[in-house]
Amino acid sequence: MPRILVVDDDHETCRFMDELLRAPEREIEVAYTPEEALALARRGAFDLVVSDINLNAELSGLDLLRAFKGADPRLEVVLISGFGALETAIEAVRAGAFDYVSKPFDIVEMQDTVERALKRRAHPAVPAARPEEVEAAPADGLIGRSRGMLGVYKQIAHAAGSDAPVLITGETGTGKELIARAIHSHSRRAGRPFVPVNVGALSEGLLESELFGHVRGSFTGAVGDKKGVFEQAEGGSIFLDEIGETTPAVQVRLLRVLEQGEVRPVGASRVLTVDVRVLAATNRDLERMVRDGGFRQDLYYRLNVLRISVPPLRDRREDIPLLAAQVLRSVDGGSGRPRVLSPEALSALMSYAWPGNVRELENAVERLALSVTGDTIHLEDLPPAFRARPPAPLEEPLFDGLPSLDEMEKRYLKHVLAALKGNRSRAAEVLGIDRRTLYRMMERFGLDRDQV
């Protein structure tokens, strides 16, 4: 029977996790302090520990993770944190955590994480990443605490513990190169070169010379030998941005690098062996390009070993205040103190669609910081495009029978409570509110536990 230990200094959270994870074939223990958790572990082995990161000043969840893994390297540990950050995710994976989950978490996802952790505990032959090989590195310029970005942080952490190729997909301006740099800087190759190449900005001839090098006389203007970036990046990582723009001839040569670790400079008879990790990015649909014959299927499979999909800014609007504040801190306009956004200006920025994503936001906020004379950026300081708030398109016209907001809120609350069999602790967790707020809502709508 699998044994699970839940560790959290909040009693209500422990009770909630106990109810969430309990099953007939499991045994659940609860500890409210790291010391209590260690004492329970000494009295009997556990298969899985689910622990909050922020426990107390003496011992954190990360300290607990290291202690548990030191005593039993096969023990699976899932860490939970209310503050999502790349560095925390990297540190958790480096220390051997099975997964890193942010609050508020999705119940189904948490249950799935626990199932997978117990499965790996029961079948240790299942291969896992080797986080102990990942080295620490400074912050990488990635900002965001949204669920989408926390998922990206976890994927970066796992990719950094591997040496496999990575394909990073996402719209223009989402920060794909920053993600590639983060993977490199946290990997075992961190002390070696990171060489970015925008393959979409060069013609085929220039690109082949840039990537693979050339020898003197191989073409008009080749007055000397030149090392390609694969040779320059020896031992490190190469970032191929806009990989979907490469021609069939270049794709063939890239495939050889990935399959055999070999490059042949343009015009050369000799073949060079290289040790380089390939990180690639695209804003195009490579699967469709493969189907249409525009991209080699074998190259796609070689690149798509690990994949990170970066969400557009419109899907993580809650990160906009953090991103804007970072830009304002970096541009103080010579005053020695950063500008601030008024609530109305910030609201307008959060309502904008940002087709250019983070890059567009950074440029817009930087221009505002440099053009506004006062300490505060007001709504009227924003360009008209940001102040305009067109109403969201409706799939159906408005009609008199549309339920009120209160009625819709009441229906949703009843649905959540019914789905959770009236369990108010779990309902509050799902709704992202505290229990007092839940009780006030139930009282306001005249609901009690028996009704649901």
RODO-2510 file (C-alpha; in nm, 4 decimals, decimal comma):
residues 452
     n   res          X          Y          Z
     1     m     0,0000     0,0000     0,0000
     2     p     0,1572     0,3342    -0,1053
     3     r     0,2298     0,5734     0,1809
     4     i     0,2030     0,9479     0,1202
     5     l     0,3267     1,2222     0,3533
     6     v     0,1679     1,5687     0,3262
     7     v     0,3696     1,8554     0,4786
     8     d     0,2264     2,2057     0,5239
     9     d     0,2168     2,4478     0,8163
    10     d    -0,1447     2,5358     0,7312
    11     h    -0,3829     2,2870     0,8962
    12     e    -0,6656     2,3610     0,6535
    13     t    -0,4407     2,2881     0,3551
    14     c    -0,3304     1,9610     0,5117
    15     r    -0,6915     1,8553     0,5634
    16     f    -0,7739     1,9482     0,2049
    17     m    -0,4771     1,7520     0,0663
    18     d    -0,5658     1,4553     0,2875
    19     e    -0,9175     1,4479     0,1395
    20     l    -0,7918     1,5054    -0,2138
    21     l    -0,5313     1,2280    -0,2146
    22     r    -0,7019     0,9710     0,0056
    23     a    -0,7981     0,6426    -0,1607
    24     p    -0,8710     0,2900    -0,0313
    25     e    -0,5315     0,1616    -0,1427
    26     r    -0,3324     0,4515     0,0091
    27     e    -0,2154     0,5544     0,3526
    28     i    -0,1903     0,9293     0,4179
    29     e     0,0135     1,0913     0,6961
    30     v     0,0169     1,4638     0,7720
    31     a     0,2949     1,6772     0,9217
    32     y     0,2676     2,0465     1,0099
    33     t     0,6410     2,1148     1,0511
    34     p     0,9585     1,9921     0,8777
    35     e     1,0770     1,8440     1,2061
    36     e     0,7558     1,6439     1,2419
    37     a     0,7906     1,5252     0,8815
    38     l     1,1458     1,4024     0,9394
    39     a     1,0383     1,2256     1,2589
    40     l     0,7560     1,0460     1,0747
    41     a     0,9972     0,9416     0,7995
    42     r     1,2350     0,7919     1,0546
    43     r     0,9527     0,5767     1,1928
    44     g     0,8477     0,4379     0,8533
    45     a     0,9292     0,4725     0,4843
    46     f     0,7094     0,6778     0,2508
    47     d     0,6604     0,6418    -0,1237
    48     l     0,5713     1,0055    -0,1881
    49     v     0,6041     1,3366    -0,0060
    50     v     0,3876     1,6353    -0,1034
    51     s     0,5300     1,9425     0,0692
    52     d     0,4865     2,3182     0,0678
    53     i     0,8104     2,5051    -0,0050
    54     n     0,7603     2,7859     0,2485
    55     l     0,7496     2,6078     0,5845
    56     n     0,9536     2,7962     0,8450
    57     a     1,2691     3,0007     0,8898
    58     e     1,4812     2,7006     0,9907
    59     l     1,3835     2,4457     0,7265
    60     s     1,2147     2,5019     0,3903
    61     g     1,0495     2,2500     0,1641
    62     l     1,3687     2,2478    -0,0435
    63     d     1,5716     2,1590     0,2669
    64     l     1,3230     1,8838     0,3405
    65     l     1,3519     1,7586    -0,0175
    66     r     1,7304     1,7315     0,0100
    67     a     1,7058     1,5516     0,3438
    68     f     1,4526     1,3001     0,2121
    69     k     1,6439     1,2354    -0,1117
    70     g     1,9658     1,1952     0,0848
    71     a     1,8070     0,9219     0,2957
    72     d     1,6152     0,7554     0,0092
    73     p     1,7086     0,8646    -0,3461
    74     r     1,4086     0,6733    -0,4872
    75     l     1,1574     0,8651    -0,2756
    76     e     0,9381     1,0874    -0,4938
    77     v     0,8772     1,4446    -0,3768
    78     v     0,6282     1,6990    -0,5140
    79     l     0,6817     2,0592    -0,4008
    80     i     0,4044     2,3203    -0,3846
    81     s     0,4626     2,6957    -0,3839
    82     g     0,2455     3,0044    -0,3817
    83     f     0,5182     3,2023    -0,5608
    84     g     0,6212     3,0832    -0,9040
    85     a     0,9730     3,1629    -1,0232
    86     l     1,2182     3,0053    -1,2643
    87     e     1,4948     2,9896    -1,0040
    88     t     1,2724     2,7998    -0,7584
    89     a     1,1661     2,5530    -1,0267
    90     i     1,5287     2,4985    -1,1307
    91     e     1,6392     2,4497    -0,7701
    92     a     1,3567     2,2045    -0,7046
    93     v     1,4422     1,9954    -1,0095
    94     r     1,8148     2,0114    -0,9330
    95     a     1,7452     1,8755    -0,5865
    96     g     1,5485     1,5851    -0,7334
    97     a     1,1830     1,6891    -0,7063
    98     f     0,9439     1,4854    -0,9188
    99     d     0,7424     1,7985    -0,9918
   100     y     0,6921     2,1587    -0,8848
   101     v     0,3316     2,2805    -0,8535
   102     s     0,2116     2,6372    -0,7989
   103     k    -0,0899     2,7531    -0,5991
   104     p    -0,3727     2,7657    -0,6745
   105     f    -0,3372     2,4321    -0,8496
   106     d    -0,5815     2,2409    -1,0639
   107     i    -0,7234     1,9458    -0,8671
   108     v    -0,7197     1,7053    -1,1618
   109     e    -0,3619     1,8029    -1,2487
   110     m    -0,2512     1,7485    -0,8891
   111     q    -0,4143     1,4057    -0,8772
   112     d    -0,2484     1,3179    -1,2076
   113     t     0,0902     1,4347    -1,0749
   114     v     0,0518     1,2143    -0,7667
   115     e    -0,0505     0,9143    -0,9802
   116     r     0,2559     0,9585    -1,2026
   117     a     0,4871     0,9983    -0,9041
   118     l     0,3556     0,6807    -0,7404
   119     k     0,3859     0,4967    -1,0709
   120     r     0,7506     0,5948    -1,1054
   121     r     0,8119     0,4927    -0,7438
   122     a     0,6581     0,1517    -0,8154
   123     h     0,8495     0,1134    -1,1439
   124     p     1,1955     0,2667    -1,0906
   125     a     1,3075     0,1457    -1,4324
   126     v     1,1107     0,4333    -1,5871
   127     p     1,3845     0,6784    -1,6987
   128     a     1,3941     1,0159    -1,5302
   129     a     1,5856     1,3357    -1,5884
   130     r     1,9153     1,3776    -1,4046
   131     p     1,8668     1,7082    -1,2255
   132     e     2,1906     1,6711    -1,0321
   133     e     2,3765     1,7624    -1,3522
   134     v     2,2066     2,1019    -1,3767
   135     e     2,4220     2,3877    -1,2545
   136     a     2,2961     2,7021    -1,0892
   137     a     2,3020     3,0252    -1,2891
   138     p     2,1838     3,3851    -1,2493
   139     a     1,8305     3,4942    -1,3340
   140     d     1,7547     3,4770    -1,7051
   141     g     1,5267     3,7746    -1,7672
   142     l     1,2104     3,5641    -1,7760
   143     i     0,9266     3,7307    -1,5870
   144     g     0,5855     3,5925    -1,5019
   145     r     0,3894     3,4044    -1,2388
   146     s     0,0957     3,2983    -1,4545
   147     r     0,0058     2,9314    -1,4824
   148     g     0,1343     2,9301    -1,8407
   149     m     0,4757     3,0668    -1,7456
   150     l     0,5081     2,8346    -1,4468
   151     g     0,4596     2,5485    -1,6898
   152     v     0,7361     2,6940    -1,9072
   153     y     0,9679     2,7203    -1,6038
   154     k     0,9172     2,3520    -1,5257
   155     q     0,9870     2,2585    -1,8872
   156     i     1,3063     2,4683    -1,8828
   157     a     1,4186     2,2919    -1,5658
   158     h     1,3663     1,9474    -1,7172
   159     a     1,5254     2,0464    -2,0493
   160     a     1,8305     2,1830    -1,8662
   161     g     1,8867     1,8399    -1,7116
   162     s     1,9019     1,6781    -2,0559
   163     d     2,1278     1,7122    -2,3575
   164     a     1,8570     1,6441    -2,6171
   165     p     1,7538     1,8938    -2,8855
   166     v     1,4730     2,1327    -2,7881
   167     l     1,2082     2,2867    -3,0128
   168     i     1,0627     2,6117    -2,8751
   169     t     0,7387     2,7235    -3,0382
   170     g     0,5447     3,0453    -2,9974
   171     e     0,4430     3,3697    -3,1610
   172     t     0,6905     3,6436    -3,2476
   173     g     0,7966     3,8443    -2,9429
   174     t     0,7121     3,5847    -2,6770
   175     g     1,0725     3,5439    -2,5597
   176     k     1,1847     3,2216    -2,7270
   177     e     1,5527     3,3205    -2,7251
   178     l     1,5362     3,4010    -2,3521
   179     i     1,4045     3,0505    -2,2929
   180     a     1,6848     2,8995    -2,5006
   181     r     1,9414     3,1009    -2,3031
   182     a     1,7839     2,9860    -1,9756
   183     i     1,8083     2,6210    -2,0809
   184     h     2,1735     2,6676    -2,1740
   185     s     2,2685     2,8659    -1,8630
   186     h     2,1212     2,6008    -1,6319
   187     s     2,2669     2,3034    -1,8200
   188     r     2,6018     2,1277    -1,7929
   189     r     2,7126     2,3341    -2,0958
   190     a     2,6682     2,6644    -1,9111
   191     g     3,0393     2,7497    -1,9153
   192     r     3,0643     2,6999    -2,2911
   193     p     2,9459     2,9261    -2,5783
   194     f     2,5824     3,0034    -2,6539
   195     v     2,5591     3,1119    -3,0177
   196     p     2,2261     3,2454    -3,1559
   197     v     2,1581     3,2529    -3,5301
   198     n     1,8488     3,3982    -3,6971
   199     v     1,8339     3,1568    -3,9875
   200     g     1,5376     3,3398    -4,1396
   201     a     1,7418     3,6575    -4,1912
   202     l     2,0044     3,5043    -4,4235
   203     s     1,9975     3,3763    -4,7796
   204     e     2,0713     3,0066    -4,8362
   205     g     2,4318     3,0672    -4,9443
   206     l     2,5113     3,3016    -4,6582
   207     l     2,3353     3,0751    -4,4088
   208     e     2,5373     2,7679    -4,5103
   209     s     2,8582     2,9671    -4,4717
   210     e     2,7414     3,1099    -4,1369
   211     l     2,6400     2,7727    -3,9947
   212     f     2,9040     2,5391    -4,1348
   213     g     3,1900     2,7713    -4,2345
   214     h     3,3788     2,7784    -4,5646
   215     v     3,7274     2,7421    -4,7079
   216     r     3,9125     3,0003    -4,9136
   217     g     3,8068     3,0108    -5,2770
   218     s     3,4866     2,8123    -5,2256
   219     f     3,2841     3,1001    -5,3725
   220     t     3,3335     3,4562    -5,4921
   221     g     3,4451     3,6679    -5,1988
   222     a     3,5726     3,3755    -4,9890
   223     v     3,9198     3,5223    -4,9433
   224     g     3,9995     3,3095    -4,6391
   225     d     3,8846     3,0173    -4,4292
   226     k     3,5958     3,0862    -4,1932
   227     k     3,4706     2,8869    -3,8963
   228     g     3,0977     2,8238    -3,8892
   229     v     2,8909     2,8761    -3,5765
   230     f     2,8711     2,5018    -3,5105
   231     e     3,2489     2,5039    -3,4784
   232     q     3,2431     2,8262    -3,2746
   233     a     2,9884     2,6781    -3,0337
   234     e     3,1950     2,3647    -2,9646
   235     g     3,0945     2,2187    -2,6284
   236     g     2,8088     2,4642    -2,5930
   237     s     2,4690     2,5331    -2,7481
   238     i     2,3518     2,6825    -3,0756
   239     f     2,0149     2,8561    -3,1016
   240     l     1,8555     2,8380    -3,4460
   241     d     1,5784     3,0963    -3,4511
   242     e     1,3032     3,0722    -3,7153
   243     i     1,4063     2,7182    -3,8102
   244     g     1,0956     2,6917    -4,0283
   245     e     1,2508     2,9358    -4,2791
   246     t     1,5370     2,7021    -4,3788
   247     t     1,5620     2,5641    -4,7323
   248     p     1,5624     2,1893    -4,8116
   249     a     1,9393     2,1976    -4,8763
   250     v     2,0124     2,3502    -4,5353
   251     q     1,7698     2,1085    -4,3697
   252     v     1,9682     1,8132    -4,5082
   253     r     2,2912     1,9511    -4,3619
   254     l     2,1284     2,0217    -4,0255
   255     l     1,9993     1,6652    -4,0154
   256     r     2,3560     1,5371    -4,0551
   257     v     2,4697     1,7456    -3,7593
   258     l     2,1910     1,6074    -3,5405
   259     e     2,2320     1,2458    -3,6512
   260     q     2,6102     1,2176    -3,6771
   261     g     2,7538     1,5250    -3,5063
   262     e     2,9379     1,6201    -3,8255
   263     v     2,9676     1,9361    -4,0349
   264     r     3,1386     1,9953    -4,3679
   265     p     3,2451     2,3564    -4,4378
   266     v     3,1372     2,4909    -4,7769
   267     g     3,3963     2,3886    -5,0381
   268     a     3,5848     2,1587    -4,8004
   269     s     3,6631     1,7900    -4,8491
   270     r     3,7151     1,7270    -4,4789
   271     v     3,4405     1,6592    -4,2256
   272     l     3,4533     1,8078    -3,8751
   273     t     3,3133     1,6402    -3,5656
   274     v     3,1303     1,8800    -3,3331
   275     d     2,9801     1,8517    -2,9853
   276     v     2,6977     2,1061    -2,9833
   277     r     2,3469     2,1025    -2,8395
   278     v     2,0836     2,2321    -3,0802
   279     l     1,8028     2,4552    -2,9531
   280     a     1,5608     2,5647    -3,2249
   281     a     1,2618     2,7985    -3,2348
   282     t     0,9814     2,8803    -3,4727
   283     n     0,6596     3,0779    -3,4933
   284     r     0,5327     2,8533    -3,7736
   285     d     0,3299     2,5315    -3,7670
   286     l     0,6023     2,2779    -3,8464
   287     e     0,3597     1,9843    -3,8366
   288     r     0,1593     2,1425    -4,1176
   289     m     0,4800     2,2253    -4,3062
   290     v     0,5815     1,8584    -4,2833
   291     r     0,2420     1,7519    -4,4211
   292     d     0,2712     2,0084    -4,7020
   293     g     0,6273     1,9058    -4,7888
   294     g     0,7875     2,2316    -4,6737
   295     f     0,9894     2,0802    -4,3888
   296     r     1,1690     1,7462    -4,3639
   297     q     0,9868     1,4980    -4,1441
   298     d     1,3087     1,3336    -4,0213
   299     l     1,4561     1,6708    -3,9218
   300     y     1,1335     1,7636    -3,7432
   301     y     1,1467     1,4434    -3,5377
   302     r     1,5125     1,5065    -3,4519
   303     l     1,4398     1,8614    -3,3324
   304     n     1,1151     1,7818    -3,1519
   305     v     1,2664     1,5543    -2,8841
   306     l     1,1813     1,8100    -2,6154
   307     r     0,9254     2,0808    -2,6856
   308     i     0,8366     2,4027    -2,5072
   309     s     0,5304     2,5990    -2,6189
   310     v     0,5412     2,9630    -2,5079
   311     p     0,2000     3,1230    -2,4405
   312     p     0,1216     3,4583    -2,6055
   313     l     0,0924     3,7599    -2,3773
   314     r    -0,2850     3,7823    -2,4288
   315     d    -0,3138     3,4412    -2,2589
   316     r    -0,1173     3,5521    -1,9527
   317     r    -0,2413     3,9049    -1,8915
   318     e    -0,1776     3,8722    -1,5177
   319     d     0,1958     3,8968    -1,5989
   320     i     0,1588     4,2407    -1,7634
   321     p     0,1990     4,4415    -1,4362
   322     l     0,5214     4,2515    -1,3560
   323     l     0,6611     4,2995    -1,7059
   324     a     0,5703     4,6692    -1,7155
   325     a     0,7196     4,7308    -1,3705
   326     q     1,0454     4,5678    -1,4776
   327     v     1,0719     4,7951    -1,7823
   328     l     0,9928     5,1039    -1,5735
   329     r     1,2641     5,0074    -1,3239
   330     s     1,5178     4,9775    -1,6042
   331     v     1,4237     5,3164    -1,7554
   332     d     1,4026     5,5894    -1,4928
   333     g     1,4091     5,8780    -1,7425
   334     g     1,7045     6,0350    -1,5600
   335     s     1,5002     6,1134    -1,2489
   336     g     1,6644     5,8452    -1,0393
   337     r     1,3308     5,6845    -0,9583
   338     p     1,1089     5,4714    -1,1831
   339     r     0,7831     5,5940    -1,3279
   340     v     0,4629     5,4215    -1,2188
   341     l     0,1452     5,3406    -1,4087
   342     s    -0,1850     5,4765    -1,2851
   343     p    -0,4529     5,2095    -1,2243
   344     e    -0,6420     5,3312    -1,5328
   345     a    -0,3316     5,3146    -1,7529
   346     l    -0,2439     4,9677    -1,6268
   347     s    -0,6003     4,8506    -1,6874
   348     a    -0,5802     4,9777    -2,0455
   349     l    -0,2526     4,7938    -2,1036
   350     m    -0,4049     4,4748    -1,9653
   351     s    -0,7034     4,5110    -2,1991
   352     y    -0,4900     4,5490    -2,5115
   353     a    -0,4399     4,2412    -2,7342
   354     w    -0,0570     4,2760    -2,7719
   355     p    -0,0121     4,1120    -3,1138
   356     g     0,3626     4,1722    -3,0764
   357     n     0,3608     4,0085    -2,7328
   358     v     0,6272     4,0866    -2,4703
   359     r     0,8537     4,2647    -2,7180
   360     e     0,5733     4,5069    -2,8094
   361     l     0,4885     4,5648    -2,4426
   362     e     0,8503     4,6389    -2,3521
   363     n     0,8899     4,8848    -2,6394
   364     a     0,5602     5,0592    -2,5599
   365     v     0,6322     5,0979    -2,1880
   366     e     0,9879     5,2144    -2,2554
   367     r     0,8605     5,4862    -2,4929
   368     l     0,6074     5,5965    -2,2313
   369     a     0,8712     5,6097    -1,9582
   370     l     1,0955     5,8289    -2,1720
   371     s     0,8228     6,0617    -2,3013
   372     v     0,6223     6,1347    -1,9845
   373     t     0,7558     6,4190    -1,7700
   374     g     0,5858     6,3365    -1,4403
   375     d     0,6318     6,0395    -1,2087
   376     t     0,3036     5,8755    -1,3096
   377     i     0,1926     5,7514    -1,6508
   378     h    -0,1781     5,8291    -1,6865
   379     l    -0,4389     5,6904    -1,9242
   380     e    -0,4265     6,0037    -2,1399
   381     d    -0,0497     5,9523    -2,1887
   382     l    -0,1130     5,6256    -2,3726
   383     p    -0,1413     5,6183    -2,7536
   384     p    -0,5012     5,5959    -2,8825
   385     a    -0,4612     5,2271    -2,9750
   386     f    -0,4172     5,1377    -2,6078
   387     r    -0,6997     5,3582    -2,4847
   388     a    -0,9562     5,2118    -2,7238
   389     r    -1,1465     4,9228    -2,5717
   390     p    -1,3671     4,7643    -2,8362
   391     p    -1,6301     4,5378    -2,6857
   392     a    -1,5613     4,1656    -2,7117
   393     p    -1,7520     4,0125    -3,0041
   394     l    -2,0624     3,8213    -2,9045
   395     e    -2,1447     3,4885    -3,0610
   396     e    -2,5149     3,5655    -3,0064
   397     p    -2,7018     3,8952    -2,9709
   398     l    -2,8057     4,0088    -2,6270
   399     f    -3,1565     3,9166    -2,5249
   400     d    -3,3836     3,9862    -2,2332
   401     g    -3,3657     3,6294    -2,1038
   402     l    -2,9925     3,6444    -2,0296
   403     p    -2,9352     3,5564    -1,6608
   404     s    -2,7934     3,8208    -1,4307
   405     l    -2,4332     3,8068    -1,3128
   406     d    -2,5535     3,7111    -0,9634
   407     e    -2,7594     3,4254    -1,1047
   408     m    -2,4648     3,2961    -1,3089
   409     e    -2,2376     3,3226    -1,0036
   410     k    -2,4914     3,1324    -0,7923
   411     r    -2,5241     2,8586    -1,0549
   412     y    -2,1480     2,8193    -1,0783
   413     l    -2,1083     2,8045    -0,7001
   414     k    -2,3816     2,5384    -0,6764
   415     h    -2,2139     2,3414    -0,9541
   416     v    -1,8741     2,3432    -0,7792
   417     l    -2,0221     2,2467    -0,4414
   418     a    -2,2279     1,9686    -0,5978
   419     a    -1,9278     1,8320    -0,7872
   420     l    -1,7282     1,8228    -0,4628
   421     k    -2,0168     1,6719    -0,2630
   422     g    -2,0506     1,9828    -0,0478
   423     n    -1,6856     1,9872     0,0641
   424     r    -1,6377     2,3571     0,1353
   425     s    -1,2604     2,3414     0,1871
   426     r    -1,2101     2,1916    -0,1555
   427     a    -1,4641     2,4287    -0,3111
   428     a    -1,2753     2,7310    -0,1761
   429     e    -0,9517     2,5904    -0,3173
   430     v    -1,1070     2,5332    -0,6605
   431     l    -1,2610     2,8819    -0,6661
   432     g    -0,9361     3,0455    -0,5553
   433     i    -1,0930     3,2103    -0,2488
   434     d    -1,0644     3,1631     0,1262
   435     r    -1,3290     2,9818     0,3279
   436     r    -1,4674     3,3030     0,4830
   437     t    -1,5412     3,4409     0,1368
   438     l    -1,7032     3,1125     0,0396
   439     y    -1,9270     3,1218     0,3492
   440     r    -2,0314     3,4800     0,2704
   441     m    -2,1199     3,3812    -0,0857
   442     m    -2,3228     3,0817     0,0346
   443     e    -2,5087     3,3009     0,2837
   444     r    -2,5735     3,5657     0,0179
   445     f    -2,7221     3,3115    -0,2211
   446     g    -2,9109     3,1227     0,0496
   447     l    -2,7142     2,8005     0,0014
   448     d    -2,6287     2,5455     0,2645
   449     r    -2,4438     2,2164     0,2471
   450     d    -2,7595     2,0038     0,2511
   451     q    -2,8946     2,1823    -0,0570
   452     v    -2,5982     2,0763    -0,2676
***
